[in-house]
Amino acid sequence: RQRGTDFQFTIRRANPDGATPLIARERFADRRLADRAADTAFMACLWTCFGPDPFVRGNLDAGRLSWVFGREVVPAEDPFDPASYESTLVIDEARARASFPKAFDGSCGP
């Protein structure tokens, strides 16, 4: 959870109907400041936890992941199953640093 907000980064339990598929959501320039801050905080958390290493999607929130999926966070396996909790992802460090510099410079802690 992002401090001071209701933004969640993880889910509490697996969906009995299966994982919500990841999709690449377009981020528009006019997104709310709170949404942009949540994206930055989420990326800071991902980088703190996983760094440049591949990681399993696990209980990471599909909605939050979808805002960075296909750009800053990409599949680490081929074939990739967007509807699996076991799918492996990796941060595209160069793209993530360009999109979310505060997530990497220490000014946005997890």
C-alpha positions in Angstrom: 0.0 0.0 0.0 1.2 3.5 -0.8 1.5 5.5 2.4 -1.3 7.9 2.9 -3.5 6.4 0.2 -5.7 3.5 -0.6 -3.5 2.4 -3.5 -2.7 -1.3 -3.1 0.4 -3.0 -4.6 -0.4 -6.6 -3.7 -3.5 -8.7 -3.4 -4.3 -10.6 -0.2 -5.4 -13.9 -1.7 -5.5 -15.6 -5.0 -8.6 -15.2 -7.1 -10.4 -18.5 -7.2 -11.3 -17.9 -10.8 -7.6 -17.4 -11.7 -5.3 -14.5 -12.0 -6.5 -11.3 -13.6 -4.7 -11.1 -17.0 -2.0 -8.4 -17.3 -2.6 -5.9 -20.1 -0.6 -2.9 -21.2 -2.6 0.2 -20.1 -1.8 3.5 -21.8 -0.7 6.2 -19.4 -2.0 9.6 -20.6 -0.3 12.9 -19.7 -3.4 14.2 -17.9 -3.5 11.4 -15.3 -4.1 12.6 -11.8 -1.1 13.5 -9.7 -2.0 10.8 -7.2 -2.0 8.1 -9.9 1.4 9.2 -11.2 2.8 9.2 -7.6 1.4 5.7 -7.1 3.2 4.5 -10.3 6.4 6.0 -9.1 6.1 4.4 -5.6 5.2 1.1 -7.1 8.3 1.1 -9.3 10.4 2.1 -6.3 9.0 -0.9 -4.5 9.6 -3.3 -7.4 13.2 -2.1 -7.8 13.9 -2.4 -4.0 12.5 -5.9 -3.9 13.8 -7.3 -7.2 16.3 -5.0 -8.8 17.4 -6.1 -12.3 16.5 -9.8 -11.6 13.5 -11.6 -13.1 10.7 -12.1 -10.6 7.5 -14.1 -10.3 4.3 -12.0 -10.7 2.9 -13.8 -7.6 0.5 -11.6 -5.6 1.4 -8.3 -7.2 -1.8 -6.4 -8.1 -2.7 -6.8 -11.8 -4.3 -3.4 -12.1 -1.1 -1.6 -10.8 1.2 -3.9 -12.9 -0.8 -3.1 -16.0 0.1 0.6 -15.8 3.8 -0.4 -16.3 3.4 -3.7 -18.2 4.9 -3.9 -21.7 7.0 -0.8 -21.1 8.9 -0.6 -17.8 8.0 -4.2 -16.7 8.3 -6.8 -19.5 7.9 -10.6 -19.7 11.0 -12.5 -18.8 9.9 -15.7 -20.5 8.6 -16.8 -23.8 5.9 -17.9 -24.0 4.4 -15.6 -21.5 1.1 -16.3 -19.8 -0.5 -12.9 -18.7 -3.1 -14.8 -16.6 -0.7 -16.8 -14.4 0.5 -16.0 -10.9 3.6 -18.0 -11.9 4.6 -15.8 -14.9 8.0 -14.3 -14.7 8.6 -10.5 -15.3 11.6 -8.3 -15.3 12.1 -4.5 -15.0 13.5 -2.8 -18.2 15.9 -0.7 -16.1 16.7 1.8 -18.8 13.1 2.5 -19.6 12.0 2.5 -16.0 14.8 5.0 -15.0 13.7 7.3 -17.8 10.0 7.1 -16.9 10.3 7.1 -13.1 13.7 8.8 -12.1 12.5 9.4 -8.5 11.9 5.7 -8.1 15.7 5.2 -8.4 17.3 8.3 -6.9 16.1 7.7 -3.3 13.6 10.5 -3.2 10.7 8.1 -3.4 11.0 5.4 -0.8 8.9 2.3 -0.8 
